[in-house]
Amino acid sequence: MYRPSKEEQLSFYHPDLILSRMFGEDNFYHLFREKCDLFIKDVDFTPLYCPDNGRPAASPAILFKALILQRLFDLSDRKLEEACRYDLRF
């Protein structure tokens, strides 16, 4: 089940703030996120989830972006997991 988050307040560690401060606006990862956010949205995946059954899911848009980066950099599932945990760019 996918339910959109109702939180509108940004944290200090929000990716938009980190990317612009640390990597600059012309960095590949900043541009990747900016362009993907135009086309990949959580609401696009809503029909794939049961509306009234199951646990809340992680953001499907974030998972899809991670899969794109995995293919782009030819990473195994394990390496993608490590990159998501320890590499701020992901």
VODOMAR-11744 format. One record per atom (N, C-alpha, C): residue number from 1; residue in one letter; atom name; x, y, z. Coordinates in steps of 0.1 Angstrom, whole numbers, plus 5000, padded with zeros to 4 digits. Layout:
% residues N
<r resi="NUM" resn="a" name="CA" X="X" Y="Y" Z="Z"/>
...
END
This chain:
% residues 90
<r resi="1" resn="m" name="N" X="5008" Y="4988" Z="5000"/>
<r resi="1" resn="m" name="CA" X="5000" Y="5000" Z="5000"/>
<r resi="1" resn="m" name="C" X="5009" Y="5012" Z="5000"/>
<r resi="2" resn="y" name="N" X="5006" Y="5022" Z="4992"/>
<r resi="2" resn="y" name="CA" X="5013" Y="5034" Z="4991"/>
<r resi="2" resn="y" name="C" X="5004" Y="5046" Z="4996"/>
<r resi="3" resn="r" name="N" X="5009" Y="5053" Z="5006"/>
<r resi="3" resn="r" name="CA" X="5002" Y="5065" Z="5010"/>
<r resi="3" resn="r" name="C" X="5011" Y="5077" Z="5009"/>
<r resi="4" resn="p" name="N" X="5008" Y="5087" Z="5003"/>
<r resi="4" resn="p" name="CA" X="5017" Y="5099" Z="5002"/>
<r resi="4" resn="p" name="C" X="5019" Y="5105" Z="5016"/>
<r resi="5" resn="s" name="N" X="5031" Y="5110" Z="5018"/>
<r resi="5" resn="s" name="CA" X="5034" Y="5116" Z="5031"/>
<r resi="5" resn="s" name="C" X="5027" Y="5130" Z="5032"/>
<r resi="6" resn="k" name="N" X="5023" Y="5134" Z="5044"/>
<r resi="6" resn="k" name="CA" X="5016" Y="5147" Z="5045"/>
<r resi="6" resn="k" name="C" X="5026" Y="5157" Z="5051"/>
<r resi="7" resn="e" name="N" X="5038" Y="5153" Z="5053"/>
<r resi="7" resn="e" name="CA" X="5048" Y="5162" Z="5059"/>
<r resi="7" resn="e" name="C" X="5053" Y="5172" Z="5049"/>
<r resi="8" resn="e" name="N" X="5052" Y="5185" Z="5052"/>
<r resi="8" resn="e" name="CA" X="5056" Y="5195" Z="5043"/>
<r resi="8" resn="e" name="C" X="5069" Y="5202" Z="5047"/>
<r resi="9" resn="q" name="N" X="5072" Y="5200" Z="5060"/>
<r resi="9" resn="q" name="CA" X="5084" Y="5207" Z="5066"/>
<r resi="9" resn="q" name="C" X="5097" Y="5199" Z="5062"/>
<r resi="10" resn="l" name="N" X="5107" Y="5206" Z="5057"/>
<r resi="10" resn="l" name="CA" X="5119" Y="5200" Z="5053"/>
<r resi="10" resn="l" name="C" X="5128" Y="5199" Z="5065"/>
<r resi="11" resn="s" name="N" X="5136" Y="5188" Z="5065"/>
<r resi="11" resn="s" name="CA" X="5146" Y="5186" Z="5076"/>
<r resi="11" resn="s" name="C" X="5159" Y="5192" Z="5072"/>
<r resi="12" resn="f" name="N" X="5168" Y="5193" Z="5081"/>
<r resi="12" resn="f" name="CA" X="5182" Y="5198" Z="5078"/>
<r resi="12" resn="f" name="C" X="5189" Y="5189" Z="5068"/>
<r resi="13" resn="y" name="N" X="5185" Y="5176" Z="5067"/>
<r resi="13" resn="y" name="CA" X="5191" Y="5167" Z="5059"/>
<r resi="13" resn="y" name="C" X="5183" Y="5164" Z="5046"/>
<r resi="14" resn="h" name="N" X="5174" Y="5172" Z="5043"/>
<r resi="14" resn="h" name="CA" X="5167" Y="5170" Z="5031"/>
<r resi="14" resn="h" name="C" X="5176" Y="5170" Z="5018"/>
<r resi="15" resn="p" name="N" X="5174" Y="5161" Z="5009"/>
<r resi="15" resn="p" name="CA" X="5183" Y="5160" Z="4998"/>
<r resi="15" resn="p" name="C" X="5185" Y="5173" Z="4990"/>
<r resi="16" resn="d" name="N" X="5174" Y="5180" Z="4988"/>
<r resi="16" resn="d" name="CA" X="5175" Y="5193" Z="4980"/>
<r resi="16" resn="d" name="C" X="5185" Y="5202" Z="4987"/>
<r resi="17" resn="l" name="N" X="5185" Y="5203" Z="5000"/>
<r resi="17" resn="l" name="CA" X="5194" Y="5212" Z="5007"/>
<r resi="17" resn="l" name="C" X="5208" Y="5207" Z="5006"/>
<r resi="18" resn="i" name="N" X="5210" Y="5194" Z="5008"/>
<r resi="18" resn="i" name="CA" X="5224" Y="5189" Z="5008"/>
<r resi="18" resn="i" name="C" X="5230" Y="5190" Z="4995"/>
<r resi="19" resn="l" name="N" X="5223" Y="5186" Z="4984"/>
<r resi="19" resn="l" name="CA" X="5228" Y="5186" Z="4971"/>
<r resi="19" resn="l" name="C" X="5233" Y="5200" Z="4967"/>
<r resi="20" resn="s" name="N" X="5224" Y="5210" Z="4969"/>
<r resi="20" resn="s" name="CA" X="5228" Y="5223" Z="4964"/>
<r resi="20" resn="s" name="C" X="5239" Y="5229" Z="4972"/>
<r resi="21" resn="r" name="N" X="5240" Y="5226" Z="4985"/>
<r resi="21" resn="r" name="CA" X="5251" Y="5231" Z="4993"/>
<r resi="21" resn="r" name="C" X="5264" Y="5224" Z="4991"/>
<r resi="22" resn="m" name="N" X="5264" Y="5211" Z="4989"/>
<r resi="22" resn="m" name="CA" X="5276" Y="5203" Z="4988"/>
<r resi="22" resn="m" name="C" X="5282" Y="5201" Z="4974"/>
<r resi="23" resn="f" name="N" X="5273" Y="5200" Z="4965"/>
<r resi="23" resn="f" name="CA" X="5277" Y="5196" Z="4951"/>
<r resi="23" resn="f" name="C" X="5275" Y="5206" Z="4941"/>
<r resi="24" resn="g" name="N" X="5267" Y="5216" Z="4943"/>
<r resi="24" resn="g" name="CA" X="5265" Y="5227" Z="4933"/>
<r resi="24" resn="g" name="C" X="5254" Y="5223" Z="4924"/>
<r resi="25" resn="e" name="N" X="5249" Y="5233" Z="4917"/>
<r resi="25" resn="e" name="CA" X="5238" Y="5232" Z="4908"/>
<r resi="25" resn="e" name="C" X="5241" Y="5225" Z="4895"/>
<r resi="26" resn="d" name="N" X="5254" Y="5225" Z="4891"/>
<r resi="26" resn="d" name="CA" X="5258" Y="5219" Z="4879"/>
<r resi="26" resn="d" name="C" X="5263" Y="5204" Z="4880"/>
<r resi="27" resn="n" name="N" X="5262" Y="5199" Z="4892"/>
<r resi="27" resn="n" name="CA" X="5267" Y="5185" Z="4895"/>
<r resi="27" resn="n" name="C" X="5257" Y="5175" Z="4888"/>
<r resi="28" resn="f" name="N" X="5263" Y="5164" Z="4884"/>
<r resi="28" resn="f" name="CA" X="5254" Y="5153" Z="4877"/>
<r resi="28" resn="f" name="C" X="5243" Y="5149" Z="4886"/>
<r resi="29" resn="y" name="N" X="5245" Y="5146" Z="4899"/>
<r resi="29" resn="y" name="CA" X="5235" Y="5141" Z="4908"/>
<r resi="29" resn="y" name="C" X="5224" Y="5151" Z="4910"/>
<r resi="30" resn="h" name="N" X="5228" Y="5163" Z="4911"/>
<r resi="30" resn="h" name="CA" X="5218" Y="5174" Z="4913"/>
<r resi="30" resn="h" name="C" X="5209" Y="5175" Z="4901"/>
<r resi="31" resn="l" name="N" X="5215" Y="5175" Z="4889"/>
<r resi="31" resn="l" name="CA" X="5208" Y="5176" Z="4877"/>
<r resi="31" resn="l" name="C" X="5199" Y="5163" Z="4875"/>
<r resi="32" resn="f" name="N" X="5204" Y="5151" Z="4878"/>
<r resi="32" resn="f" name="CA" X="5197" Y="5139" Z="4877"/>
<r resi="32" resn="f" name="C" X="5184" Y="5140" Z="4886"/>
<r resi="33" resn="r" name="N" X="5186" Y="5144" Z="4898"/>
<r resi="33" resn="r" name="CA" X="5174" Y="5145" Z="4907"/>
<r resi="33" resn="r" name="C" X="5164" Y="5155" Z="4902"/>
<r resi="34" resn="e" name="N" X="5169" Y="5167" Z="4897"/>
<r resi="34" resn="e" name="CA" X="5160" Y="5177" Z="4892"/>
<r resi="34" resn="e" name="C" X="5152" Y="5173" Z="4880"/>
<r resi="35" resn="k" name="N" X="5159" Y="5166" Z="4871"/>
<r resi="35" resn="k" name="CA" X="5152" Y="5161" Z="4859"/>
<r resi="35" resn="k" name="C" X="5143" Y="5150" Z="4862"/>
<r resi="36" resn="c" name="N" X="5147" Y="5140" Z="4870"/>
<r resi="36" resn="c" name="CA" X="5138" Y="5129" Z="4873"/>
<r resi="36" resn="c" name="C" X="5126" Y="5133" Z="4881"/>
<r resi="37" resn="d" name="N" X="5127" Y="5143" Z="4889"/>
<r resi="37" resn="d" name="CA" X="5115" Y="5148" Z="4897"/>
<r resi="37" resn="d" name="C" X="5104" Y="5153" Z="4888"/>
<r resi="38" resn="l" name="N" X="5108" Y="5157" Z="4876"/>
<r resi="38" resn="l" name="CA" X="5098" Y="5162" Z="4866"/>
<r resi="38" resn="l" name="C" X="5090" Y="5151" Z="4860"/>
<r resi="39" resn="f" name="N" X="5096" Y="5139" Z="4859"/>
<r resi="39" resn="f" name="CA" X="5089" Y="5128" Z="4852"/>
<r resi="39" resn="f" name="C" X="5085" Y="5116" Z="4861"/>
<r resi="40" resn="i" name="N" X="5092" Y="5114" Z="4872"/>
<r resi="40" resn="i" name="CA" X="5089" Y="5103" Z="4881"/>
<r resi="40" resn="i" name="C" X="5083" Y="5108" Z="4894"/>
<r resi="41" resn="k" name="N" X="5070" Y="5105" Z="4896"/>
<r resi="41" resn="k" name="CA" X="5063" Y="5110" Z="4907"/>
<r resi="41" resn="k" name="C" X="5057" Y="5098" Z="4914"/>
<r resi="42" resn="d" name="N" X="5055" Y="5099" Z="4928"/>
<r resi="42" resn="d" name="CA" X="5049" Y="5088" Z="4935"/>
<r resi="42" resn="d" name="C" X="5035" Y="5085" Z="4931"/>
<r resi="43" resn="v" name="N" X="5028" Y="5095" Z="4927"/>
<r resi="43" resn="v" name="CA" X="5014" Y="5093" Z="4923"/>
<r resi="43" resn="v" name="C" X="5012" Y="5084" Z="4911"/>
<r resi="44" resn="d" name="N" X="5023" Y="5084" Z="4902"/>
<r resi="44" resn="d" name="CA" X="5023" Y="5075" Z="4890"/>
<r resi="44" resn="d" name="C" X="5022" Y="5061" Z="4894"/>
<r resi="45" resn="f" name="N" X="5027" Y="5057" Z="4906"/>
<r resi="45" resn="f" name="CA" X="5028" Y="5043" Z="4910"/>
<r resi="45" resn="f" name="C" X="5016" Y="5039" Z="4919"/>
<r resi="46" resn="t" name="N" X="5007" Y="5048" Z="4922"/>
<r resi="46" resn="t" name="CA" X="4996" Y="5045" Z="4931"/>
<r resi="46" resn="t" name="C" X="4987" Y="5034" Z="4925"/>
<r resi="47" resn="p" name="N" X="4984" Y="5033" Z="4912"/>
<r resi="47" resn="p" name="CA" X="4976" Y="5021" Z="4908"/>
<r resi="47" resn="p" name="C" X="4982" Y="5008" Z="4910"/>
<r resi="48" resn="l" name="N" X="4995" Y="5007" Z="4912"/>
<r resi="48" resn="l" name="CA" X="5002" Y="4994" Z="4914"/>
<r resi="48" resn="l" name="C" X="5001" Y="4989" Z="4928"/>
<r resi="49" resn="y" name="N" X="4996" Y="4997" Z="4938"/>
<r resi="49" resn="y" name="CA" X="4995" Y="4994" Z="4952"/>
<r resi="49" resn="y" name="C" X="4980" Y="4992" Z="4956"/>
<r resi="50" resn="c" name="N" X="4978" Y="4983" Z="4965"/>
<r resi="50" resn="c" name="CA" X="4965" Y="4981" Z="4970"/>
<r resi="50" resn="c" name="C" X="4961" Y="4993" Z="4979"/>
<r resi="51" resn="p" name="N" X="4949" Y="4999" Z="4977"/>
<r resi="51" resn="p" name="CA" X="4946" Y="5011" Z="4985"/>
<r resi="51" resn="p" name="C" X="4942" Y="5008" Z="4999"/>
<r resi="52" resn="d" name="N" X="4938" Y="4996" Z="5003"/>
<r resi="52" resn="d" name="CA" X="4934" Y="4994" Z="5017"/>
<r resi="52" resn="d" name="C" X="4940" Y="4982" Z="5024"/>
<r resi="53" resn="n" name="N" X="4951" Y="4977" Z="5019"/>
<r resi="53" resn="n" name="CA" X="4957" Y="4965" Z="5025"/>
<r resi="53" resn="n" name="C" X="4972" Y="4966" Z="5025"/>
<r resi="54" resn="g" name="N" X="4978" Y="4961" Z="5035"/>
<r resi="54" resn="g" name="CA" X="4993" Y="4961" Z="5036"/>
<r resi="54" resn="g" name="C" X="4999" Y="4972" Z="5043"/>
<r resi="55" resn="r" name="N" X="5012" Y="4971" Z="5045"/>
<r resi="55" resn="r" name="CA" X="5020" Y="4982" Z="5052"/>
<r resi="55" resn="r" name="C" X="5023" Y="4993" Z="5043"/>
<r resi="56" resn="p" name="N" X="5025" Y="5005" Z="5048"/>
<r resi="56" resn="p" name="CA" X="5029" Y="5016" Z="5040"/>
<r resi="56" resn="p" name="C" X="5043" Y="5013" Z="5033"/>
<r resi="57" resn="a" name="N" X="5044" Y="5017" Z="5021"/>
<r resi="57" resn="a" name="CA" X="5056" Y="5014" Z="5013"/>
<r resi="57" resn="a" name="C" X="5066" Y="5026" Z="5013"/>
<r resi="58" resn="a" name="N" X="5079" Y="5023" Z="5010"/>
<r resi="58" resn="a" name="CA" X="5088" Y="5034" Z="5008"/>
<r resi="58" resn="a" name="C" X="5084" Y="5041" Z="4995"/>
<r resi="59" resn="s" name="N" X="5090" Y="5053" Z="4993"/>
<r resi="59" resn="s" name="CA" X="5086" Y="5060" Z="4981"/>
<r resi="59" resn="s" name="C" X="5090" Y="5053" Z="4968"/>
<r resi="60" resn="p" name="N" X="5080" Y="5049" Z="4960"/>
<r resi="60" resn="p" name="CA" X="5084" Y="5042" Z="4948"/>
<r resi="60" resn="p" name="C" X="5092" Y="5050" Z="4938"/>
<r resi="61" resn="a" name="N" X="5090" Y="5063" Z="4938"/>
<r resi="61" resn="a" name="CA" X="5098" Y="5072" Z="4929"/>
<r resi="61" resn="a" name="C" X="5113" Y="5071" Z="4933"/>
<r resi="62" resn="i" name="N" X="5116" Y="5071" Z="4946"/>
<r resi="62" resn="i" name="CA" X="5130" Y="5070" Z="4951"/>
<r resi="62" resn="i" name="C" X="5136" Y="5057" Z="4947"/>
<r resi="63" resn="l" name="N" X="5128" Y="5046" Z="4948"/>
<r resi="63" resn="l" name="CA" X="5133" Y="5033" Z="4945"/>
<r resi="63" resn="l" name="C" X="5136" Y="5032" Z="4930"/>
<r resi="64" resn="f" name="N" X="5127" Y="5038" Z="4922"/>
<r resi="64" resn="f" name="CA" X="5129" Y="5038" Z="4907"/>
<r resi="64" resn="f" name="C" X="5141" Y="5046" Z="4903"/>
<r resi="65" resn="k" name="N" X="5143" Y="5057" Z="4909"/>
<r resi="65" resn="k" name="CA" X="5156" Y="5065" Z="4907"/>
<r resi="65" resn="k" name="C" X="5168" Y="5057" Z="4910"/>
<r resi="66" resn="a" name="N" X="5167" Y="5050" Z="4921"/>
<r resi="66" resn="a" name="CA" X="5179" Y="5042" Z="4925"/>
<r resi="66" resn="a" name="C" X="5182" Y="5031" Z="4915"/>
<r resi="67" resn="l" name="N" X="5171" Y="5025" Z="4909"/>
<r resi="67" resn="l" name="CA" X="5173" Y="5015" Z="4899"/>
<r resi="67" resn="l" name="C" X="5179" Y="5021" Z="4886"/>
<r resi="68" resn="i" name="N" X="5175" Y="5033" Z="4883"/>
<r resi="68" resn="i" name="CA" X="5182" Y="5040" Z="4871"/>
<r resi="68" resn="i" name="C" X="5197" Y="5042" Z="4874"/>
<r resi="69" resn="l" name="N" X="5200" Y="5047" Z="4886"/>
<r resi="69" resn="l" name="CA" X="5214" Y="5049" Z="4889"/>
<r resi="69" resn="l" name="C" X="5222" Y="5035" Z="4889"/>
<r resi="70" resn="q" name="N" X="5215" Y="5025" Z="4894"/>
<r resi="70" resn="q" name="CA" X="5221" Y="5012" Z="4894"/>
<r resi="70" resn="q" name="C" X="5225" Y="5007" Z="4880"/>
<r resi="71" resn="r" name="N" X="5216" Y="5009" Z="4870"/>
<r resi="71" resn="r" name="CA" X="5219" Y="5005" Z="4857"/>
<r resi="71" resn="r" name="C" X="5229" Y="5015" Z="4850"/>
<r resi="72" resn="l" name="N" X="5228" Y="5027" Z="4853"/>
<r resi="72" resn="l" name="CA" X="5238" Y="5037" Z="4848"/>
<r resi="72" resn="l" name="C" X="5252" Y="5034" Z="4852"/>
<r resi="73" resn="f" name="N" X="5254" Y="5031" Z="4864"/>
<r resi="73" resn="f" name="CA" X="5268" Y="5028" Z="4869"/>
<r resi="73" resn="f" name="C" X="5271" Y="5013" Z="4870"/>
<r resi="74" resn="d" name="N" X="5263" Y="5005" Z="4865"/>
<r resi="74" resn="d" name="CA" X="5265" Y="4990" Z="4865"/>
<r resi="74" resn="d" name="C" X="5268" Y="4985" Z="4879"/>
<r resi="75" resn="l" name="N" X="5259" Y="4987" Z="4888"/>
<r resi="75" resn="l" name="CA" X="5261" Y="4983" Z="4902"/>
<r resi="75" resn="l" name="C" X="5253" Y="4970" Z="4905"/>
<r resi="76" resn="s" name="N" X="5259" Y="4962" Z="4913"/>
<r resi="76" resn="s" name="CA" X="5251" Y="4950" Z="4918"/>
<r resi="76" resn="s" name="C" X="5241" Y="4955" Z="4928"/>
<r resi="77" resn="d" name="N" X="5231" Y="4947" Z="4932"/>
<r resi="77" resn="d" name="CA" X="5222" Y="4951" Z="4942"/>
<r resi="77" resn="d" name="C" X="5229" Y="4954" Z="4955"/>
<r resi="78" resn="r" name="N" X="5239" Y="4947" Z="4959"/>
<r resi="78" resn="r" name="CA" X="5246" Y="4949" Z="4971"/>
<r resi="78" resn="r" name="C" X="5254" Y="4963" Z="4970"/>
<r resi="79" resn="k" name="N" X="5260" Y="4965" Z="4959"/>
<r resi="79" resn="k" name="CA" X="5267" Y="4978" Z="4957"/>
<r resi="79" resn="k" name="C" X="5258" Y="4990" Z="4957"/>
<r resi="80" resn="l" name="N" X="5246" Y="4988" Z="4952"/>
<r resi="80" resn="l" name="CA" X="5236" Y="4999" Z="4952"/>
<r resi="80" resn="l" name="C" X="5232" Y="5002" Z="4966"/>
<r resi="81" resn="e" name="N" X="5229" Y="4991" Z="4974"/>
<r resi="81" resn="e" name="CA" X="5226" Y="4993" Z="4988"/>
<r resi="81" resn="e" name="C" X="5236" Y="5000" Z="4996"/>
<r resi="82" resn="e" name="N" X="5249" Y="4997" Z="4993"/>
<r resi="82" resn="e" name="CA" X="5260" Y="5004" Z="5000"/>
<r resi="82" resn="e" name="C" X="5261" Y="5018" Z="4996"/>
<r resi="83" resn="a" name="N" X="5259" Y="5021" Z="4983"/>
<r resi="83" resn="a" name="CA" X="5259" Y="5035" Z="4978"/>
<r resi="83" resn="a" name="C" X="5248" Y="5043" Z="4984"/>
<r resi="84" resn="c" name="N" X="5236" Y="5037" Z="4985"/>
<r resi="84" resn="c" name="CA" X="5225" Y="5044" Z="4991"/>
<r resi="84" resn="c" name="C" X="5227" Y="5047" Z="5006"/>
<r resi="85" resn="r" name="N" X="5234" Y="5038" Z="5013"/>
<r resi="85" resn="r" name="CA" X="5237" Y="5040" Z="5027"/>
<r resi="85" resn="r" name="C" X="5248" Y="5050" Z="5030"/>
<r resi="86" resn="y" name="N" X="5259" Y="5049" Z="5022"/>
<r resi="86" resn="y" name="CA" X="5271" Y="5056" Z="5026"/>
<r resi="86" resn="y" name="C" X="5275" Y="5068" Z="5016"/>
<r resi="87" resn="d" name="N" X="5269" Y="5069" Z="5005"/>
<r resi="87" resn="d" name="CA" X="5273" Y="5078" Z="4995"/>
<r resi="87" resn="d" name="C" X="5262" Y="5089" Z="4994"/>
<r resi="88" resn="l" name="N" X="5265" Y="5101" Z="4998"/>
<r resi="88" resn="l" name="CA" X="5255" Y="5112" Z="4998"/>
<r resi="88" resn="l" name="C" X="5249" Y="5115" Z="4984"/>
<r resi="89" resn="r" name="N" X="5257" Y="5112" Z="4974"/>
<r resi="89" resn="r" name="CA" X="5253" Y="5115" Z="4960"/>
<r resi="89" resn="r" name="C" X="5241" Y="5106" Z="4956"/>
<r resi="90" resn="f" name="N" X="5240" Y="5094" Z="4962"/>
<r resi="90" resn="f" name="CA" X="5228" Y="5086" Z="4959"/>
<r resi="90" resn="f" name="C" X="5216" Y="5089" Z="4968"/>
END
